[in-house]
Amino acid sequence: MTGLRTRLAGKMMVGASVVALGMAAQPAMAQDAAAASDEPQADDIVVTGIRASLQKSLRTKRDAVGVVDAISAEDMGKFPDTNLAESLQRITGVSIDRNSGEGSTVTVRGFGPDFNLVLLNGRQMPTSGLGSCCEAPASRSFDFANLAAEGVAGVEVYKSGRANLATGGIGSVINILTPRPLDRPGFQGSLGVKGVVDHSFEGTQVTPEFSGIVSSTFNNDTIGILITGSYQKRKASLAQFNAGWREGYLGNENNWGSLPVDANDWRGNYAQVTNHPKPTDVYQVTQNAGYDFTDIERERINGQAVLQIRPTESLTMVLDYTYSQNTIDARTSSIGVWFNHNNTTSSWTNGPAAGPNFYSEAFGPGEGKDIAITGAIAKNRSINKSIGFNTRWKGDGPVWFELDAHHSIAESKPTSPYGSNIAVGSAIYGVRNQTVDYTTPMPVISVNLYPGSELLAQNIRPSGNAFRNAYMKDRIDEISLRGGFDFDSGIVDSLDFGVTYTDNKVRSAYGFIQSDSWGGTLSAGQTPDSLYTLTNLPGRLAGMNGSNGTNIIPSYFQIDTVGLINLLQSTIGVCSSPWSGSAQPGTCLANYQVDRPIGEQTLSPYAQALFSWDMFNNPAHLRAGLRHEQTKVTSSAVVGAPTTTVWTGGNEIGIVTPQGSSVAISQTGEYEKWLPAFDFDFRPTQNVILRASYSHTITRPSYAQLAGGLTVNSPARPNGGSTGQSGNPGLLPYKSKNIDVSAEWYYGKSSYISVGYFDKHVSDFIGTTTTQAPAFGLTNPSKGAAYNAAIAALGPNATFQSVLQYLVTNRPSVVAYGTNPNDPNGPQIPTGIIGQAGDPELIFTLGAPGNSSQTAHLSGWEFAIQHTLGDTGFGAIVNYTIVNSDTRFDNTLRYTVTQFAVNGVSDSANAVLFYDKNGIQARVAYNWRDGFLAGYGFDPGYIDAYGQFDVSASWEIKKGYTVFVEGINVTNADRRGHTRNDQSVTFAAPGYARYSAGFRLNF
């Protein structure tokens, strides 16, 4: 009966292009599939390493029903790559997104991170992260950088739905497998140590990594204990050009920020535009550009403890605890420019989506235009904890039952006393002109300064600042009861059923304190030069064409940001008396202005059956199932209620939210979905398999989309561009109807060719509906009665400062005041004009998510070949994925036209050459992804095509003793992104290699 059960389980295992799960723990959704004939016999030669993985992957793929890809540890404690995401990119149709040069999240068949659900041993895992600089965190996407690869036995990527598979991933469901002690009886383990050198970091510094796994069984292999642990410390740097762009203009527009269209333009500088975009051309102008230099320290701690008991042959119980901690300390020094769009000179490419060859602006000696010098700190920690219990009973009869439950928490918060992401500005005032040249891969920023304003520490003054404080916690309690009947004869092999209840509670919170004192605070003389260290700039950008441009800014300043904060707090109370927001007493930690708890409860029953029969005298299999998802969502948002606006001049209106001024909103939503799934395979000959699958899958809305409560962004804009947003807990999930077909030919012991076609029809897309409306009764002082009265008295050419002084004398009640940097204990100085009740309303573009009638059709082809050259030890794996979408963002349409496109759609390819024989392993891998649309709002953002080479080699010098070396991105591949035109660059970053060497002991 045991052998029959093993063979039946083999029929249920799903697999395609699977790298063997050598010591993988088997989740309930994918029972152990190794047939009895696959187990090594006494006289067999035991093959390990790459070849063993490939051989078992072929068997698993060949005997599968359905579609799933996977990759696993080649030996105990030896995952193919140092990062799970970097391993997953080897799978057909999987590409990764990188953060600080390391794999972070995955895209599968063109669907990005939010469309891929991550499980741990078949369990839905919480996820947390602190998002971007200016919003509360709320993404569902899992960051694989939080988990060390050494404690993982395998990773499965399910590309089509199954009734007994947790839902939430249109792109895929990714199951991380951890080891179990009874899978490998006896006492054994692996210990590893290595040193890592990241060439992006200035200076050669080796950082350590330690890992270990120990497993032992007792009492005749009925009790097992397993412990894994990993410690990693890494130092890296990121040098990057970044640019912000104003929304797309038409060539015939004549607004602030646009190019002048004739000599009568209020700027009168039409002659300074070369190849002006045609009237119907769309173009964007640079708002700001700079170089960011970030030094990163990352510390990652992982561990797992497993107790497994099998008191009888029919009963197995597992208690496991998993812990991961990922701490990031990033310190950035930036130098850059902002444009006022007055006296500009520019040159443009041809349309219809024109891009700049260069964009330049000149300033008079009295304008006090600045070059921005910014210090930033982001120091945060993410902790994941999961405790789970599983018991499975299978008696002598056909019935089996399984109970699985877990309590898991993911939490992210700052470890800095200043917040999760802060930026403290400084500046040198006295820019004569500034230019950004976009004709090289690394855009070149040039700045000319007036005499007395040279690029020296002695000329720097502090300016504005922002201290952002974010928090996210996700807690999932889940319990599953599963069962089934296995039949010994007849067309029905098995009937499975079950139900899962998931209680997901999420809290995301965000607050900031900010001082919009961009005109400067302390004088240069009051600011110690020691806070700024002059550093060569081109050398930090080396590797990209343009970094050595003759006109590039020659230097930047490494900033002692903590010292600068202490100076500003002691002199002007930058944290205790900010312009906006409030801090916790005695700290720079901002009080939360937005706090959005979300509850999501889901009940999911399912049933499925597996059928086997002979068709044309050859075996065929069909698995048919149905899953029902019923979900209830609750949102109880508490958001700040701003009361005042302050125009500080130029294009910025500060929005003031007093401490304690808030509004609470509670909303609910509910939906249910029926999700069928069918898998069929047929073997017309012994070595050829044909497969077909049909399923319905869903992806749930992001937490940010579900969270209710309106918020508006500060600063607002006097002449348009003020924005706000709210969520919608009544959203439906995205739904996809999926078709997969494939053909596979197994022409050798470890060789095969496969070709597959996939087709996805996705509906209930979530889009953003915008309205132009006032909010919270806020008014626009730049168009108010006080300002107009001052202009009437002073004349139309009056400067903002002269208007402010006029109002101090004549209308002091409308003037905002701040601390005098030259005399902190003296009288305050005027800083802006306060909005009044009778002023015109400030109009915002308010966005809210909603399900649209838009649909998307994605389809594509997956090609894979795995070939080994007999017993030579050499082999190759090559795959290529083509993804097509019937949606595309049209760069020639202005932002006033609503568009719809699927992000992340791109072709991808992987190639691996390997050698594995006589204790020597070597591998060269190349991963490539074509350019793709990364996201869009008013304008699109694209990531350029990218390819990367990785290498590794190891030598087992004595049984159990292995030395190894690894290299990541050994050719220093660069990364780049753009908006509507290829030369409208949003970021450009030179790439650098990362090398490691170490020793591993297996026992």
Helices and strands as residue ranges (DSSP letters): H 2-12, G 36-38, H 49-62, E 68-72, H 84-88, E 94-99, E 102-108, G 113-115, E 116-120, E 123-124, G 144-146, G 149-151, E 154-158, E 172-177, G 181-183, E 188-198, E 207-218, E 223-245, E 249-250, G 270-272, E 273-274, E 282-283, E 286-312, E 315-338, E 344-348, E 353-354, E 356-362, E 370-394, E 399-414, E 421-429, E 431-437, E 444-449, G 457-459, E 461-486, E 492-515, G 524-526, G 529-531, E 532-536, G 538-541, E 555-559, H 561-572, E 594-615, E 618-640, E 644-647, E 653-656, E 662-685, E 688-699, H 703-706, E 711-712, E 723-725, E 734-748, E 751-763, E 766-773, G 781-783, H 785-794, H 800-810, G 812-814, E 815-818, E 829-834, E 844-851, E 856-868, E 874-885, E 908-917, E 920-929, E 932-936, E 940-943, E 946-958, E 961-968, E 975-978, E 985-989, E 994-1002
